[in-house]
Amino acid sequence: MNPQVTRDAYGVPHLQAGDPLALVHLQGANAAHDRAWQLELARHRFNGTTAAFLGPDALPWDTFARQARLADTARQCFDALDDDTRAWVTSYVDGVNSALPSAEAPEFAQTGLTPGEWEPWTPLGIWLAVHILFAGFPGKLWRTHVAQRLGEEYLQLFTSEGPSASGSNGWLIPGSATTTGQAIIAGDPHRYVEHPGVYQQIRLACPEYDVLGLAVPGIPGIAHFGHAGKVAWAITNATADYQDVYAEQLRRTGSSVEALGPAGWEPASQHTEVVEIAGADPVTIDVIETERGPIIVDQPGQTLSLRYPPRVLKRLGFEAMPRLLQATSAADIDDILEDWVEPVNVVFAADVNGGLLHRVAGMVPERHEANGLRVVPAWETAFAWTGWKPMPKATVTGPEAMANARGIATPLGVEFAAPHRVNRIRELLHERSDWSVDDMPTIHTDTYLNSAGMILDRLPSTDLSSEAVALRNDLLDWDRRMNGDSTIASTYAAVRKAVIARLADRFGILENADCPPIFAPYLDPLAHVAIALENLLESADLDVTTIIRAALEDVAHGKPRPPWSETHQLTPLHPLRTPLFTPDEDPIDLGLSGDHHCVWSTSSIPGLTDLCVRASAARFAWDLADRSASSWVVPLGASGIQGHPHHHDQLQFWLRGELIPVITPARATTEQDSERSAAG
């Protein structure tokens, strides 16, 4: 079979080849064709070379990427792969390299960037760079900062049960609760919405398998969300704690560096690297690594190292990726994921024979409880890693949900998402026992805000102006749905914002944390007050009633609020701040329903802005009875090239919470010949 690419009505690529190596080569060529700029940006990110074309704003990331040894870790993980997996990854990279030189993207002209040669370990480096912040180690910097400024007793004052990192929804409905008698798996991963999008809809077919799902551009296979005909799977972030930050003591003697470990002074590796910066002089940085891990903060009074499993194990779990494509049962998925490392995920899987899977996959170290909360001293034996935790599994007895909250992964983490989303999904799932795959958008788009009670249930009834009394009555009569056309939803958001601002004023002592710029957003008091609002309102140390009363008066005497969607607008991120629409295109209203704690999770930064920066990076519904009845959608489209007909042709569906079929009438396109040529 000659490699070929056909596209459906939305430009989604359907790839076919005669064997797995030819297919993954074609996947690499297709990714380069559709997402050239995105791929090259990702390659430069893990190498720490983005400042060379993005300028000084990119220096903090480049410094972190180099000091954290992301590229070196990727290379070591690649070298440790078994021969078959290494050949599979290499074939993907060869495919990228075959198509990238001729690929087009306006960003190349804007930045003067010329696509470069991919090294064999590039996909591993991209994967590592995407997920290095998933386990939330900056939270340990924040808690340590709080304890230093406020006192040890306040170490967990801002325990949020609402992480600022990525989250997701997912649910599994067994055949006993569906109209077909076969299972349904559905959900939506939540990430910062970027353009191009972080997921690529794709179908991969060869004689050995035929799988469709959501691929990560730059990564071979379909790792997280896939349907292989007989079995389907999906994941959410487990919010496990598997990275540690150590306070280090270094001493420099001539050109050598030593670090104080549990057994005394020990050698540390050191070299320097030069970071090129567009429009500025290059910067030379020290790259130091102790027995714990690479130094990621080295400034007067503070030297910190990062220990993370891929650096320790020289494994990322890529061995699982080609095997996932060949899975035919939930038991296969379970066995394959024993090799998974990074990130740590909660997994659902179901097969056509009734097999169901609910487990956690990844590697989490055994160590002292304090490691999970804060920076710990490198020189004390008590805080060393001593082994690896077993990954929990659960029996599926009925409809089940996962949404980053406590549950199956509780033994593996410290802070989890608030339970509002997962509880609401479970409530909806148990309302009926005749679900069909076409019903899934009713869950995806549920706008009930369970967390609204944190303020509404505390609204004072005394010492209010007449305007505030009227506003209070409107809020109490509200159905607590964050619908885009609701002015009361917008008013509630304004009251919440005012409460957050007043609370943040109480914690001014936490401002101006002494940290490298890369970590400044993670140590912002306003953001932490917003994230931890529900728990802060429970604090006996704060006069909550007075704060809420003042916020209510502020909004009551302000301007009337517009519908929620007028201020709650999608704001896709682009490193060049490139507008989503070209001057020749008619802009689309990007107003949204939903909120952070809704199932229709559209997150802003409460207290700062209503603009939405994080939402569903994709939505999907996998039908085990008939794969062709499955559906999906992404925020923009299949193409990463601005101005292309498929750049954002799914946006209208995504904004309305609708899905599109996974199998639509295929048609050849003008791109097909060039992609087939690149595939060899």
QUIFENGI-V128896 format. One record per residue. RES is the residue in one small letter. PSI is psi in radians with two decimals (NA if undefined). BURIAL is b if it has 16 or more other C-alpha atoms within 10 Angstrom, else e. Layout:
# QUIFENGI-V128896
res=RES psi=PSI burial=BURIAL
res=RES psi=PSI burial=BURIAL
This chain:
# QUIFENGI-V128896
res=m psi=2.16 burial=e
res=n psi=2.43 burial=e
res=p psi=2.36 burial=b
res=q psi=2.65 burial=b
res=v psi=2.12 burial=b
res=t psi=2.78 burial=b
res=r psi=2.52 burial=b
res=d psi=-2.99 burial=b
res=a psi=-0.33 burial=e
res=y psi=0.21 burial=b
res=g psi=0.15 burial=b
res=v psi=2.21 burial=b
res=p psi=2.33 burial=b
res=h psi=1.97 burial=b
res=l psi=2.39 burial=b
res=q psi=2.45 burial=b
res=a psi=2.96 burial=b
res=g psi=-0.28 burial=e
res=d psi=2.92 burial=b
res=p psi=-0.63 burial=b
res=l psi=-0.71 burial=b
res=a psi=-0.62 burial=b
res=l psi=-0.77 burial=b
res=v psi=-0.52 burial=b
res=h psi=-0.77 burial=b
res=l psi=-0.65 burial=b
res=q psi=-0.72 burial=b
res=g psi=-0.75 burial=b
res=a psi=-0.70 burial=b
res=n psi=-0.72 burial=b
res=a psi=-0.72 burial=b
res=a psi=-0.64 burial=b
res=h psi=-0.80 burial=b
res=d psi=-0.49 burial=b
res=r psi=0.73 burial=b
res=a psi=-0.87 burial=b
res=w psi=-0.77 burial=b
res=q psi=-0.74 burial=b
res=l psi=-0.78 burial=b
res=e psi=-0.66 burial=b
res=l psi=-0.75 burial=b
res=a psi=-0.69 burial=b
res=r psi=-0.76 burial=b
res=h psi=-0.54 burial=b
res=r psi=-0.85 burial=b
res=f psi=-0.43 burial=b
res=n psi=-0.19 burial=b
res=g psi=0.74 burial=b
res=t psi=0.37 burial=b
res=t psi=-0.49 burial=b
res=a psi=-0.39 burial=b
res=a psi=-0.38 burial=b
res=f psi=-0.26 burial=b
res=l psi=-0.30 burial=b
res=g psi=-3.00 burial=e
res=p psi=-0.51 burial=b
res=d psi=-0.39 burial=e
res=a psi=-0.10 burial=b
res=l psi=-0.74 burial=b
res=p psi=-0.77 burial=e
res=w psi=-0.81 burial=b
res=d psi=-0.70 burial=b
res=t psi=-0.80 burial=b
res=f psi=-0.82 burial=b
res=a psi=-0.70 burial=b
res=r psi=-0.79 burial=b
res=q psi=-0.53 burial=b
res=a psi=-0.07 burial=b
res=r psi=0.73 burial=b
res=l psi=-0.82 burial=b
res=a psi=-0.73 burial=b
res=d psi=-0.66 burial=b
res=t psi=-0.74 burial=b
res=a psi=-0.75 burial=b
res=r psi=-0.77 burial=b
res=q psi=-0.69 burial=b
res=c psi=-0.66 burial=b
res=f psi=-0.78 burial=b
res=d psi=-0.49 burial=e
res=a psi=-0.09 burial=e
res=l psi=2.68 burial=b
res=d psi=2.84 burial=e
res=d psi=-0.72 burial=e
res=d psi=-0.77 burial=e
res=t psi=-0.69 burial=b
res=r psi=-0.71 burial=b
res=a psi=-0.65 burial=e
res=w psi=-0.82 burial=b
res=v psi=-0.73 burial=b
res=t psi=-0.66 burial=b
res=s psi=-0.68 burial=b
res=y psi=-0.81 burial=b
res=v psi=-0.70 burial=b
res=d psi=-0.65 burial=b
res=g psi=-0.75 burial=b
res=v psi=-0.85 burial=b
res=n psi=-0.45 burial=b
res=s psi=-0.48 burial=b
res=a psi=-0.42 burial=b
res=l psi=-0.70 burial=b
res=p psi=-0.52 burial=e
res=s psi=0.02 burial=e
res=a psi=2.67 burial=b
res=e psi=2.55 burial=b
res=a psi=2.31 burial=b
res=p psi=-0.44 burial=e
res=e psi=-0.49 burial=b
res=f psi=-0.74 burial=b
res=a psi=-0.66 burial=e
res=q psi=-0.62 burial=e
res=t psi=-0.23 burial=e
res=g psi=0.24 burial=e
res=l psi=2.35 burial=e
res=t psi=2.24 burial=e
res=p psi=2.42 burial=b
res=g psi=3.07 burial=e
res=e psi=2.28 burial=b
res=w psi=2.37 burial=b
res=e psi=2.75 burial=e
res=p psi=-0.50 burial=b
res=w psi=0.12 burial=b
res=t psi=-0.78 burial=b
res=p psi=-0.62 burial=b
res=l psi=-0.66 burial=b
res=g psi=-0.70 burial=b
res=i psi=-0.79 burial=b
res=w psi=-0.75 burial=b
res=l psi=-0.75 burial=b
res=a psi=-0.63 burial=b
res=v psi=-0.60 burial=b
res=h psi=0.00 burial=e
res=i psi=-0.48 burial=b
res=l psi=0.08 burial=e
res=f psi=-0.61 burial=b
res=a psi=-0.04 burial=b
res=g psi=0.54 burial=b
res=f psi=-0.48 burial=b
res=p psi=-0.39 burial=b
res=g psi=-0.51 burial=b
res=k psi=-0.58 burial=b
res=l psi=-0.71 burial=b
res=w psi=-0.86 burial=b
res=r psi=-0.68 burial=b
res=t psi=-0.71 burial=b
res=h psi=-0.78 burial=b
res=v psi=-0.79 burial=b
res=a psi=-0.65 burial=b
res=q psi=-0.65 burial=e
res=r psi=-0.64 burial=b
res=l psi=-0.40 burial=e
res=g psi=2.70 burial=e
res=e psi=-0.54 burial=e
res=e psi=-0.24 burial=e
res=y psi=0.26 burial=e
res=l psi=-0.70 burial=b
res=q psi=0.42 burial=e
res=l psi=-0.65 burial=b
res=f psi=0.41 burial=b
res=t psi=2.09 burial=b
res=s psi=-0.51 burial=b
res=e psi=0.68 burial=b
res=g psi=1.36 burial=b
res=p psi=2.59 burial=b
res=s psi=-0.12 burial=b
res=a psi=-3.03 burial=b
res=s psi=2.62 burial=b
res=g psi=-3.12 burial=b
res=s psi=2.84 burial=b
res=n psi=2.59 burial=b
res=g psi=2.57 burial=b
res=w psi=2.63 burial=b
res=l psi=2.18 burial=b
res=i psi=1.94 burial=b
res=p psi=2.84 burial=b
res=g psi=-0.43 burial=b
res=s psi=-0.25 burial=b
res=a psi=0.35 burial=b
res=t psi=2.83 burial=b
res=t psi=-0.37 burial=e
res=t psi=-0.25 burial=b
res=g psi=0.01 burial=b
res=q psi=2.73 burial=b
res=a psi=2.76 burial=b
res=i psi=2.36 burial=b
res=i psi=2.28 burial=b
res=a psi=2.92 burial=b
res=g psi=-2.94 burial=b
res=d psi=2.05 burial=b
res=p psi=2.36 burial=b
res=h psi=2.17 burial=b
res=r psi=3.01 burial=b
res=y psi=2.31 burial=b
res=v psi=2.03 burial=b
res=e psi=2.77 burial=b
res=h psi=2.14 burial=b
res=p psi=2.84 burial=b
res=g psi=2.78 burial=b
res=v psi=-0.22 burial=b
res=y psi=2.61 burial=b
res=q psi=2.09 burial=b
res=q psi=2.37 burial=b
res=i psi=2.70 burial=b
res=r psi=2.31 burial=b
res=l psi=2.04 burial=b
res=a psi=2.34 burial=b
res=c psi=3.03 burial=b
res=p psi=-0.47 burial=e
res=e psi=-0.46 burial=e
res=y psi=2.90 burial=e
res=d psi=1.82 burial=b
res=v psi=2.38 burial=b
res=l psi=2.70 burial=b
res=g psi=-2.80 burial=b
res=l psi=1.91 burial=b
res=a psi=2.75 burial=b
res=v psi=2.07 burial=b
res=p psi=2.22 burial=b
res=g psi=-0.11 burial=b
res=i psi=2.23 burial=b
res=p psi=2.66 burial=b
res=g psi=-2.86 burial=b
res=i psi=1.72 burial=b
res=a psi=-0.75 burial=b
res=h psi=-0.63 burial=b
res=f psi=1.85 burial=b
res=g psi=2.73 burial=b
res=h psi=1.99 burial=b
res=a psi=0.30 burial=b
res=g psi=-1.10 burial=b
res=k psi=-0.31 burial=b
res=v psi=2.56 burial=b
res=a psi=2.72 burial=b
res=w psi=2.81 burial=b
res=a psi=2.80 burial=b
res=i psi=2.85 burial=b
res=t psi=2.79 burial=b
res=n psi=2.21 burial=b
res=a psi=-0.16 burial=b
res=t psi=0.64 burial=b
res=a psi=2.78 burial=b
res=d psi=1.85 burial=b
res=y psi=0.20 burial=b
res=q psi=2.50 burial=b
res=d psi=2.64 burial=b
res=v psi=2.21 burial=b
res=y psi=2.38 burial=b
res=a psi=2.16 burial=b
res=e psi=2.63 burial=b
res=q psi=2.14 burial=b
res=l psi=2.59 burial=b
res=r psi=2.36 burial=e
res=r psi=2.26 burial=e
res=t psi=1.83 burial=e
res=g psi=-2.14 burial=e
res=s psi=0.00 burial=e
res=s psi=2.75 burial=e
res=v psi=2.41 burial=b
res=e psi=2.64 burial=b
res=a psi=2.53 burial=b
res=l psi=1.99 burial=b
res=g psi=-3.10 burial=b
res=p psi=-0.48 burial=e
res=a psi=0.11 burial=e
res=g psi=-2.84 burial=e
res=w psi=2.37 burial=e
res=e psi=2.65 burial=e
res=p psi=2.53 burial=b
res=a psi=2.55 burial=b
res=s psi=2.62 burial=e
res=q psi=2.41 burial=b
res=h psi=2.98 burial=e
res=t psi=2.66 burial=e
res=e psi=2.63 burial=e
res=v psi=2.18 burial=e
res=v psi=2.04 burial=b
res=e psi=2.47 burial=b
res=i psi=2.15 burial=b
res=a psi=2.20 burial=b
res=g psi=0.17 burial=e
res=a psi=2.92 burial=e
res=d psi=2.59 burial=e
res=p psi=2.73 burial=e
res=v psi=2.32 burial=e
res=t psi=2.25 burial=e
res=i psi=2.63 burial=e
res=d psi=2.37 burial=e
res=v psi=1.93 burial=b
res=i psi=2.48 burial=b
res=e psi=2.27 burial=b
res=t psi=-3.08 burial=b
res=e psi=-0.47 burial=b
res=r psi=-0.78 burial=b
res=g psi=-3.03 burial=b
res=p psi=2.54 burial=b
res=i psi=2.11 burial=b
res=i psi=-0.19 burial=b
res=v psi=2.16 burial=b
res=d psi=1.59 burial=b
res=q psi=2.86 burial=e
res=p psi=2.18 burial=e
res=g psi=0.00 burial=e
res=q psi=1.96 burial=e
res=t psi=2.09 burial=e
res=l psi=2.43 burial=b
res=s psi=2.74 burial=b
res=l psi=2.23 burial=b
res=r psi=2.15 burial=b
res=y psi=2.54 burial=b
res=p psi=-0.78 burial=b
res=p psi=-0.57 burial=b
res=r psi=-0.62 burial=b
res=v psi=-0.79 burial=e
res=l psi=-0.31 burial=e
res=k psi=0.72 burial=b
res=r psi=2.50 burial=b
res=l psi=-0.30 burial=b
res=g psi=0.20 burial=b
res=f psi=-0.35 burial=b
res=e psi=-0.47 burial=b
res=a psi=-0.44 burial=b
res=m psi=-0.86 burial=b
res=p psi=-0.51 burial=b
res=r psi=-0.57 burial=b
res=l psi=-0.65 burial=b
res=l psi=-0.43 burial=b
res=q psi=0.03 burial=b
res=a psi=2.52 burial=b
res=t psi=-0.01 burial=b
res=s psi=2.83 burial=b
res=a psi=-0.57 burial=b
res=a psi=-0.64 burial=b
res=d psi=-0.81 burial=b
res=i psi=-0.77 burial=b
res=d psi=-0.82 burial=b
res=d psi=-0.76 burial=e
res=i psi=-0.69 burial=b
res=l psi=-0.03 burial=b
res=e psi=-0.39 burial=e
res=d psi=0.02 burial=b
res=w psi=2.53 burial=b
res=v psi=-1.03 burial=b
res=e psi=2.28 burial=b
res=p psi=3.04 burial=b
res=v psi=2.16 burial=b
res=n psi=2.65 burial=b
res=v psi=2.37 burial=b
res=v psi=2.37 burial=b
res=f psi=2.48 burial=b
res=a psi=2.65 burial=b
res=a psi=2.60 burial=b
res=d psi=2.99 burial=b
res=v psi=-0.21 burial=b
res=n psi=0.22 burial=e
res=g psi=0.01 burial=b
res=g psi=2.38 burial=e
res=l psi=2.55 burial=b
res=l psi=2.36 burial=b
res=h psi=1.90 burial=b
res=r psi=3.00 burial=b
res=v psi=2.47 burial=b
res=a psi=2.35 burial=b
res=g psi=-2.94 burial=b
res=m psi=2.15 burial=b
res=v psi=2.18 burial=b
res=p psi=2.64 burial=b
res=e psi=2.27 burial=b
res=r psi=-3.11 burial=b
res=h psi=2.55 burial=e
res=e psi=-0.61 burial=e
res=a psi=-0.49 burial=e
res=n psi=-0.55 burial=b
res=g psi=-0.25 burial=b
res=l psi=-0.56 burial=b
res=r psi=3.13 burial=b
res=v psi=2.33 burial=b
res=v psi=2.70 burial=b
res=p psi=2.30 burial=b
res=a psi=-0.43 burial=b
res=w psi=0.03 burial=b
res=e psi=2.22 burial=e
res=t psi=-0.53 burial=e
res=a psi=-0.39 burial=b
res=f psi=0.22 burial=b
res=a psi=2.69 burial=b
res=w psi=2.43 burial=b
res=t psi=-0.02 burial=e
res=g psi=-2.79 burial=e
res=w psi=2.40 burial=e
res=k psi=2.55 burial=e
res=p psi=2.56 burial=e
res=m psi=2.16 burial=b
res=p psi=2.62 burial=e
res=k psi=2.71 burial=b
res=a psi=2.61 burial=e
res=t psi=2.31 burial=e
res=v psi=2.05 burial=b
res=t psi=-0.11 burial=e
res=g psi=-3.00 burial=e
res=p psi=2.38 burial=b
res=e psi=2.67 burial=b
res=a psi=2.74 burial=b
res=m psi=2.33 burial=b
res=a psi=0.71 burial=b
res=n psi=0.15 burial=b
res=a psi=3.06 burial=b
res=r psi=2.65 burial=b
res=g psi=-2.24 burial=b
res=i psi=-0.52 burial=b
res=a psi=0.08 burial=b
res=t psi=-0.73 burial=b
res=p psi=-0.15 burial=e
res=l psi=-0.07 burial=b
res=g psi=-3.12 burial=b
res=v psi=-0.95 burial=b
res=e psi=2.42 burial=b
res=f psi=3.02 burial=b
res=a psi=2.62 burial=b
res=a psi=2.64 burial=b
res=p psi=0.08 burial=b
res=h psi=-0.80 burial=b
res=r psi=-0.85 burial=b
res=v psi=-0.66 burial=b
res=n psi=-0.70 burial=b
res=r psi=-0.72 burial=b
res=i psi=-0.77 burial=b
res=r psi=-0.71 burial=b
res=e psi=-0.79 burial=e
res=l psi=-0.74 burial=e
res=l psi=-0.61 burial=b
res=h psi=0.09 burial=e
res=e psi=-0.30 burial=e
res=r psi=2.94 burial=e
res=s psi=0.40 burial=b
res=d psi=0.84 burial=e
res=w psi=2.52 burial=b
res=s psi=2.85 burial=b
res=v psi=-0.48 burial=b
res=d psi=-0.24 burial=e
res=d psi=-0.19 burial=e
res=m psi=-0.62 burial=b
res=p psi=-0.40 burial=b
res=t psi=-0.45 burial=e
res=i psi=-0.80 burial=b
res=h psi=-0.65 burial=b
res=t psi=0.32 burial=b
res=d psi=2.24 burial=b
res=t psi=0.18 burial=b
res=y psi=2.22 burial=b
res=l psi=1.59 burial=b
res=n psi=-0.52 burial=b
res=s psi=-0.08 burial=b
res=a psi=-0.43 burial=b
res=g psi=-0.37 burial=e
res=m psi=-0.49 burial=b
res=i psi=-0.82 burial=b
res=l psi=-0.65 burial=b
res=d psi=-0.12 burial=e
res=r psi=0.15 burial=e
res=l psi=2.20 burial=b
res=p psi=2.67 burial=b
res=s psi=-0.02 burial=e
res=t psi=2.84 burial=e
res=d psi=0.74 burial=e
res=l psi=2.55 burial=e
res=s psi=2.88 burial=e
res=s psi=-0.64 burial=e
res=e psi=-0.72 burial=e
res=a psi=-0.59 burial=b
res=v psi=-0.76 burial=b
res=a psi=-0.72 burial=e
res=l psi=-0.73 burial=b
res=r psi=-0.75 burial=b
res=n psi=-0.71 burial=e
res=d psi=-0.75 burial=e
res=l psi=-0.69 burial=b
res=l psi=-0.43 burial=e
res=d psi=-0.20 burial=e
res=w psi=2.54 burial=e
res=d psi=0.06 burial=e
res=r psi=0.51 burial=b
res=r psi=2.25 burial=b
res=m psi=1.08 burial=b
res=n psi=2.52 burial=b
res=g psi=-0.51 burial=b
res=d psi=0.15 burial=b
res=s psi=2.14 burial=b
res=t psi=-0.47 burial=b
res=i psi=-0.64 burial=b
res=a psi=-0.76 burial=b
res=s psi=-0.66 burial=b
res=t psi=-0.75 burial=b
res=y psi=-0.77 burial=b
res=a psi=-0.63 burial=b
res=a psi=-0.71 burial=b
res=v psi=-0.77 burial=b
res=r psi=-0.77 burial=b
res=k psi=-0.72 burial=b
res=a psi=-0.65 burial=b
res=v psi=-0.79 burial=b
res=i psi=-0.77 burial=b
res=a psi=-0.72 burial=b
res=r psi=-0.64 burial=b
res=l psi=-0.74 burial=b
res=a psi=-0.58 burial=b
res=d psi=-0.49 burial=e
res=r psi=-0.26 burial=e
res=f psi=0.62 burial=e
res=g psi=-0.45 burial=e
res=i psi=-0.33 burial=e
res=l psi=-0.07 burial=b
res=e psi=2.83 burial=e
res=n psi=0.87 burial=e
res=a psi=2.47 burial=b
res=d psi=1.69 burial=e
res=c psi=2.80 burial=b
res=p psi=2.66 burial=e
res=p psi=-0.53 burial=e
res=i psi=-0.50 burial=e
res=f psi=-0.07 burial=b
res=a psi=-0.76 burial=e
res=p psi=-0.50 burial=e
res=y psi=-0.19 burial=b
res=l psi=0.44 burial=b
res=d psi=2.06 burial=b
res=p psi=-0.69 burial=b
res=l psi=-0.78 burial=b
res=a psi=-0.69 burial=b
res=h psi=-0.60 burial=b
res=v psi=-0.74 burial=b
res=a psi=-0.79 burial=b
res=i psi=-0.67 burial=b
res=a psi=0.25 burial=b
res=l psi=-0.80 burial=b
res=e psi=-0.71 burial=b
res=n psi=-0.63 burial=e
res=l psi=-0.60 burial=b
res=l psi=-0.22 burial=b
res=e psi=-0.14 burial=e
res=s psi=2.31 burial=e
res=a psi=-0.24 burial=e
res=d psi=-0.11 burial=e
res=l psi=2.43 burial=e
res=d psi=1.38 burial=e
res=v psi=-0.71 burial=b
res=t psi=-0.77 burial=e
res=t psi=-0.71 burial=e
res=i psi=-0.80 burial=b
res=i psi=-0.67 burial=b
res=r psi=-0.80 burial=b
res=a psi=-0.70 burial=b
res=a psi=-0.71 burial=b
res=l psi=-0.75 burial=b
res=e psi=-0.71 burial=b
res=d psi=-0.86 burial=b
res=v psi=-0.67 burial=b
res=a psi=-0.56 burial=b
res=h psi=0.11 burial=e
res=g psi=-2.97 burial=e
res=k psi=2.59 burial=e
res=p psi=2.47 burial=e
res=r psi=2.45 burial=b
res=p psi=3.01 burial=b
res=p psi=2.60 burial=b
res=w psi=-0.71 burial=b
res=s psi=-0.28 burial=b
res=e psi=-0.51 burial=b
res=t psi=-0.40 burial=b
res=h psi=1.39 burial=b
res=q psi=2.43 burial=b
res=l psi=2.36 burial=b
res=t psi=1.42 burial=b
res=p psi=2.47 burial=b
res=l psi=2.47 burial=b
res=h psi=2.34 burial=e
res=p psi=-0.38 burial=e
res=l psi=0.12 burial=e
res=r psi=0.59 burial=e
res=t psi=2.26 burial=e
res=p psi=2.66 burial=e
res=l psi=-0.61 burial=b
res=f psi=2.51 burial=e
res=t psi=2.84 burial=e
res=p psi=-0.41 burial=e
res=d psi=-0.10 burial=e
res=e psi=2.57 burial=e
res=d psi=2.17 burial=e
res=p psi=2.65 burial=e
res=i psi=2.42 burial=e
res=d psi=2.14 burial=e
res=l psi=0.38 burial=b
res=g psi=2.54 burial=b
res=l psi=2.67 burial=b
res=s psi=3.06 burial=b
res=g psi=3.13 burial=b
res=d psi=3.04 burial=b
res=h psi=-0.76 burial=b
res=h psi=0.07 burial=b
res=c psi=2.74 burial=b
res=v psi=-0.74 burial=b
res=w psi=1.41 burial=b
res=s psi=1.91 burial=b
res=t psi=1.78 burial=b
res=s psi=2.29 burial=b
res=s psi=-2.86 burial=b
res=i psi=1.54 burial=b
res=p psi=2.39 burial=b
res=g psi=-0.36 burial=b
res=l psi=-0.87 burial=e
res=t psi=2.73 burial=e
res=d psi=-0.19 burial=b
res=l psi=2.42 burial=b
res=c psi=2.14 burial=b
res=v psi=-0.27 burial=b
res=r psi=2.28 burial=b
res=a psi=-2.83 burial=b
res=s psi=2.04 burial=b
res=a psi=-0.19 burial=b
res=a psi=2.78 burial=b
res=r psi=2.58 burial=b
res=f psi=2.77 burial=b
res=a psi=1.91 burial=b
res=w psi=2.15 burial=b
res=d psi=2.07 burial=b
res=l psi=-0.29 burial=b
res=a psi=-0.62 burial=b
res=d psi=1.80 burial=e
res=r psi=-0.58 burial=b
res=s psi=-0.23 burial=e
res=a psi=-0.11 burial=b
res=s psi=2.89 burial=b
res=s psi=2.86 burial=b
res=w psi=3.00 burial=b
res=v psi=2.64 burial=b
res=v psi=2.82 burial=b
res=p psi=-0.56 burial=b
res=l psi=-1.60 burial=b
res=g psi=-3.01 burial=b
res=a psi=-0.50 burial=b
res=s psi=2.48 burial=b
res=g psi=0.15 burial=b
res=i psi=2.01 burial=b
res=q psi=2.38 burial=b
res=g psi=-0.23 burial=b
res=h psi=2.55 burial=e
res=p psi=-0.46 burial=e
res=h psi=0.35 burial=b
res=h psi=-0.74 burial=b
res=h psi=0.66 burial=b
res=d psi=-0.11 burial=b
res=q psi=-0.05 burial=b
res=l psi=-0.78 burial=b
res=q psi=-0.71 burial=e
res=f psi=-0.77 burial=e
res=w psi=-0.75 burial=b
res=l psi=-0.60 burial=b
res=r psi=-0.07 burial=e
res=g psi=0.34 burial=b
res=e psi=2.78 burial=b
res=l psi=2.79 burial=b
res=i psi=2.71 burial=b
res=p psi=2.56 burial=b
res=v psi=-0.42 burial=b
res=i psi=1.85 burial=b
res=t psi=2.85 burial=e
res=p psi=2.04 burial=e
res=a psi=2.56 burial=e
res=r psi=2.47 burial=e
res=a psi=2.67 burial=e
res=t psi=2.96 burial=e
res=t psi=-0.38 burial=e
res=e psi=-0.32 burial=e
res=q psi=-0.78 burial=b
res=d psi=-0.73 burial=e
res=s psi=-0.62 burial=b
res=e psi=-0.72 burial=b
res=r psi=-0.68 burial=b
res=s psi=-0.75 burial=e
res=a psi=-0.54 burial=b
res=a psi=-0.20 burial=b
res=g psi=NA burial=e
